Amino acid sequence: MDQESQLPIEPSNETPREERAWKPLSAKQRRVLGTLMEKSKTTPDAYPMSFTGLATGCNQKSNREPVTNYSAEQVETIVDELRALGAVTIVQGSGRVTKVRHYAYNWLGLNKVEAAVMTELLLRGEQTIGELRNRASRMEPIADLAQMQQIFDELKRRELVLELTPPGRGQLVSHNLYPEWERDQLLEKSIGKGGEAEEDDSAGTANTRIAKSGSSSDNSKLAEEIEQLKELISSLTARLTHIEKELGI
């Protein structure tokens, strides 16, 4: 039996394990792990990923915050760090090319839908519950905000996510894989954002708030559609590159 065939199968939606295996991650480690998790769902035929492909995925301009410029050599070093933590593994791909596979389902104790939510948080950091639902839904179906809230609450119970601002419209959330110093900085920065959102919500008439909400929703939807198109182009490009390599072109 080869090494890859011994790897754990992606779970469906079974109950996640309770014990904590994960550790805080640096920004670079989060980007690499998040990219592996994303590509395993969106471009499965190009997964596991080579160091070069992983660097390209980390650096893409769509669905990333901030945009990075990692080299394949830097990614290889980051992968070694994640391997030491038990979050990823090295496998042998076709043509004896070294490739990388994530262990996030076991390492973070996630089911498929939770993995989609954590992927978006690792790739973009802080965002609203509504934005998170829209973005994670491109990988796994999330019916509505009520279901999104249930998923978030369960991840919060397991200390995998953070509430950065008070519950309510426009609440900001993030993952909880930050080192302590980075998490403290993020929480401190978010206090001001929460105050501004609350003040803005209390000012003006109900009609004004509804109009703003509608405009914001339209803009958010348009932005998501643009990101999805960019992601599709990126996915098709990755598949074409994979096919060209297989054909020796």
N, C-alpha and C positions, 0 to 999 in steps of 0.2 A: 504493500500500500504506500503510495507516495505521500509526501508531506502535506500537499494541499488537500487531499481527500480526507485527512484526519482533522481538518479544521471544523469548528462548530458551524452547524447549519443556521442560517438566519431564522430567528423565531417568527412566529405569526403574531399573535397578540396574547401570549400566555402571561401569567402573573410574573413580574420581574422578581429576581431574588432580592432578599432584604439586606444581606451583608454588603458592606462597603469595600470595594476593591480599588476604587479610583483615588487619584491624588490630584492636587492642584496642578495646573499646566501653565506654562508660559504662553505668550501671545503666539509665538511661532509654532509651538506644539499644538495649540488649539486650531490654528489654521490648517496644519497638515492633517490632523485627525478629522476635522470637519470636512475637509475636501475628500478624503477617502470615504467617509460615510456618505457624502452626497453622491459621488460618482458611482458607488456601488449600487445606488438606486436609479440614477438618471442615465448612466451609460454602462450598464452591466457587461456589455461585450468588450469594453476596454478596461475591465477590472478583473483581477488586481492590477495595480498601476506601476509603471516603471518610474524611476526617479525623475526622468525628464518630463513624462506625462503628468506626474504629481506636481512638479514645479509649475507647469503651465496651468494646471487646475487651481493651484494656490493663488496664482497671479492674475487670473481672469478678472475683468473689470465689472462683470455682472454678478450680482448677489454676493458681493464681498465688501466688508467695511473693517479696516481700511484696505485700499488696494496695495498689494505688496509687489516686490520684485526679487523673489528668491531665485537662486541658481540651483541647478540639479545637485551640485556639491553641498550646498547649504541644506537642502532637503534631505540628503543622505545622512547628514549629521543629526538633523532633527528626528529622523526615523530611528536612528540608533538610540536616541534619548527615550523615545516612546517605546521602543522594544524593551529597554531596561525597566520601564514601568509596567510592562505587560499589556500595553494598549494596542500594539500592532505586531505583525510578524512578517518575516521575509519568506517568499515562496519562489519557486523556479517557474518562470513563464515559458511560453513557446519560444524556440530558438535560444534557449538557455539564458534568456534575459532575466535579470533579477527584478522581482516585482514585490509590491507591498500590499498587504491585506490588513484591515483593521479588526480588532477584537472588541469593538465598542459595545456590542450587545451584552457580552459577558462582563466586560470591564466596568461598564456603567450600570449594568442590570436593567436593560431596556427591552421593551417590546418594539414592534415595527413603527407604530405611530409615534411613540415617545422618542424613538431614534430620529424620526423626521424633525420633530420639534427641537431636539437638542442639536441636530445638525445646523439648523438655521441660526440658533443662538450662538453656536461656535463660530459660524462664518460671518455673522453681522453684529454680534453683541447686543447691546440694549435696543429694544424696540417695543412697540405696543402689542397688547394681546391680539388686536385685530390684524396688525401687520404680520405677526407671527403665524396666525391661523392661515392667512392668505399664502404666505411663503411655504409653510410646511405642507400645505395641501397639494402642492405640485408633486410631492413624493408619495404621500399617503392621504387618503380622503379624511377630512375633518368636517363634519356636517355643518356646524354652526359655531358661534361664539360660546354657547353653553357647553358644547363638547370640548372646545378648546380650553375653557376654564377648568373643566374636570381633569383634563390631562395635566394642565399646569399645576393644579392643586395636589395631584398625586406626586408629581416630580418635586414639588416644594416639600411635601411630607418626607421625601427621601433626601432632602437637602441638595438636590441637583440644580435648583433654580432659585433666583432671588426676586423679590419685589423691590424695585428701586423707588417707586412712588406709591402713594396710597391707592387702594382699589378704587375703581371708577373709570369714567370715560377718559381715554388717553393714558391709562396707567402704563408706566414703563417697567419692563421686566428684563431679566438676563439669566444666563446660566450661573452656576456657583462654582465653576472650576478655576476661578481666579486665585492666584496667591493672595495671602491675607492683605498685604500692603496695597495691591491693586484693587481688591474688593473695597477696602476702606476708602480709597480715593474715589472710586466710582459712586459709592453711596453718598459721600460728601458732595460730589458734583451734582448728584441727582436731587438733593434736597431743594436746591434753588429751582430746578426744573419743575418739581412738584408744586412749589409755591406759585410759580408763574402760571401753571396750567389752571390751578384752583382760582387764582385771581381773574384770569381771563374768562373762566367759565361763569363767574358770578357777575361779570360786567355785561351791560347791554340787555336787550329784550330776548324773549324766548325765540322770536322769529329770527333774530340775528344769529343766535346760536345754532338754530336749525340750518340756516343758510350756510354758515361756516362749516358745519358738520357735513352737509351735502357736498360742498365744494371740496373739502378735504378727502371725503370718500371717493369722489370722482378722480381726483388727482392721484390718490393712492392706487386706485384700480388701474389707471393708465400706466403708472410707473411699474406696477406688477406685470402688466401685459408686455411692456417693453423689456423688462428683465427676463420674462419667460421666452421671448423671441431671441434675446441674446443667448440665453442658456441653450435653446434649441440649436442655434448656429454653432455654439461651442461644442455641443454634443455631436452634431453632424461632422464637424471638423475633426474631432477626436476619432470618430468611427472611420472616416476616410483615411486618416493617418494610419490607423490600425490595419485597415485593409491593404494599404500601400506597402506597409512593412511585411505583411503576410505574403504578398505577391512579389516582394523584392523590387518594387518600383523605386 
